[in-house]
Amino acid sequence: MFFKGRLSIGDVAKATGVKVVTIRYYEKIGLLPVPSRTDGNYRAYNQEHIRGLRFIRRCRDLGFTLEQVRDLLRLASQKNEECSEVDRITMRHLADIEAKVLDLSRLSAELRRISECCRGDGLIADCRIIEALSPAPTRDN
C-alpha cells in the first residue's frame, strides 16, 4: 500500500525480505529510523528505510552482530571519514569466523573418527559410538 509516495511496512518487508516483526524490532532498538506516520497512524516508509534494511540484512547474512551492525551503520553515515574502523570491525569478525571454522573442522574430524568405530549393524549395547560419547568412569564411580 502506498501513502503519497511512501510504503507500508508490508511493502517494505516484501521489498527487503525482512519480516515485519523484525522491522519493528530494528526500529525499537534504534537500528532503523522510526518512520513518519500517516493520518491513519500507519507507518509510512521511504526508500531510505529500504536501503537501511538491505544494508542491515546483508550485514546479518554475513554474521555481524547487531552491535557491529549498529557501528557499521554509524560509520556508513560518515562519508568523509577514514574507513580504518570499518576495516577493524570486519577483520575482527573475519577472525571470529575463521576460529569457528577451525572449531567446526575439529568437531567434524572427531565425529568422523567416532562414526568409523561403528558399522551400524549391531546392537545398541555394543555400539562404539555410544561408548565413545559416554563419559569415562571416574574413581568415585
C-alpha positions as CSV (number, residue, x, y, z in Angstrom):
1,M,0.0,0.0,0.0
2,F,1.4,3.4,-0.9
3,F,0.8,6.5,1.2
4,K,1.6,9.5,-1.1
5,G,4.9,8.1,-2.3
6,R,5.5,6.2,1.0
7,L,5.4,2.5,1.6
8,S,3.6,0.4,4.2
9,I,5.5,-1.9,6.5
10,G,4.3,-4.9,4.5
11,D,5.6,-3.4,1.2
12,V,9.0,-2.8,2.9
13,A,9.0,-6.3,4.2
14,K,8.4,-7.7,0.7
15,A,11.0,-5.4,-0.9
16,T,13.7,-6.3,1.6
17,G,12.9,-9.9,2.7
18,V,12.9,-8.7,6.3
19,K,9.9,-9.8,8.4
20,V,7.5,-7.2,9.7
21,V,8.2,-8.1,13.3
22,T,12.0,-7.7,12.6
23,I,11.5,-4.3,11.1
24,R,9.6,-3.2,14.2
25,Y,12.4,-4.6,16.4
26,Y,15.1,-2.8,14.4
27,E,13.1,0.4,14.9
28,K,12.7,-0.3,18.6
29,I,16.5,-0.8,19.2
30,G,17.4,2.2,17.0
31,L,19.0,0.4,14.0
32,L,16.3,1.7,11.7
33,P,14.9,5.3,11.9
34,V,11.3,5.4,13.1
35,P,9.2,6.2,10.0
36,S,6.7,9.0,9.8
37,R,3.0,8.2,10.3
38,T,0.0,8.7,8.1
39,D,-3.1,10.4,9.1
40,G,-4.5,6.9,9.9
41,N,-1.4,6.3,12.2
42,Y,0.2,3.8,9.8
43,R,3.9,3.7,9.5
44,A,5.0,5.3,6.2
45,Y,8.4,4.2,5.0
46,N,10.6,5.6,2.2
47,Q,13.5,4.4,0.0
48,E,16.0,5.3,2.7
49,H,14.3,2.8,5.0
50,I,14.6,0.1,2.3
51,R,18.3,0.9,1.8
52,G,18.9,0.8,5.5
53,L,17.1,-2.6,5.8
54,R,19.0,-4.0,2.9
55,F,22.3,-2.9,4.5
56,I,21.3,-4.4,7.8
57,R,20.1,-7.7,6.2
58,R,23.4,-8.0,4.3
59,C,25.4,-7.5,7.4
60,R,23.3,-10.0,9.3
61,D,23.6,-12.5,6.4
62,L,27.4,-12.2,6.8
63,G,27.1,-12.9,10.5
64,F,27.7,-9.5,12.0
65,T,26.2,-9.0,15.5
66,L,23.5,-6.3,16.0
67,E,26.1,-4.2,17.8
68,Q,28.5,-4.5,14.9
69,V,25.7,-3.6,12.5
70,R,25.0,-0.5,14.6
71,D,28.6,0.5,14.4
72,L,28.8,-0.1,10.7
73,L,25.6,2.0,10.1
74,R,27.1,4.8,12.2
75,L,30.3,4.7,10.2
76,A,28.5,4.4,6.9
77,S,26.8,7.7,7.6
78,Q,30.2,9.4,8.0
79,K,31.1,9.6,4.3
80,N,34.3,11.8,4.7
81,E,35.9,9.8,7.5
82,E,38.7,7.2,7.1
83,C,37.5,3.6,6.8
84,S,40.0,2.1,9.2
85,E,37.3,1.5,11.8
86,V,35.2,-0.4,9.3
87,D,38.2,-2.5,8.4
88,R,38.9,-3.2,12.0
89,I,35.3,-4.4,12.7
90,T,35.4,-6.5,9.6
91,M,38.8,-8.1,10.3
92,R,37.8,-8.9,13.9
93,H,34.6,-10.5,12.6
94,L,36.6,-12.5,10.0
95,A,39.0,-13.7,12.7
96,D,36.0,-14.9,14.8
97,I,34.5,-16.7,11.8
98,E,37.8,-18.4,11.0
99,A,38.2,-19.5,14.6
100,K,34.7,-21.0,14.4
101,V,35.5,-22.8,11.1
102,L,38.6,-24.3,12.8
103,D,36.5,-25.5,15.7
104,L,33.9,-27.0,13.3
105,S,36.7,-28.7,11.4
106,R,37.9,-30.3,14.6
107,L,34.4,-31.3,15.5
108,S,33.9,-32.8,12.1
109,A,37.1,-34.8,12.4
110,E,36.1,-36.1,15.8
111,L,32.7,-37.1,14.7
112,R,34.1,-38.9,11.7
113,R,36.6,-40.7,13.9
114,I,33.8,-41.8,16.2
115,S,31.4,-42.8,13.4
116,E,34.1,-45.0,11.8
117,C,34.0,-47.1,15.0
118,C,30.6,-48.4,14.2
119,R,29.3,-50.3,11.2
120,G,25.6,-49.7,12.1
121,D,24.7,-53.4,12.1
122,G,24.9,-54.4,15.7
123,L,23.0,-53.8,19.0
124,I,23.0,-50.5,20.8
125,A,24.5,-52.3,23.8
126,D,27.6,-52.9,21.6
127,C,27.6,-49.6,19.8
128,R,31.0,-48.0,19.7
129,I,29.6,-44.5,19.0
130,I,27.5,-44.7,22.2
131,E,30.6,-45.9,24.0
132,A,32.8,-43.1,22.7
133,L,30.2,-40.5,23.6
134,S,29.7,-41.8,27.2
135,P,31.8,-40.1,29.9
136,A,34.7,-42.1,31.1
137,P,34.2,-43.6,34.6
138,T,35.7,-41.7,37.4
139,R,37.4,-43.2,40.5
140,D,34.3,-42.3,42.5
141,N,32.1,-44.4,40.3
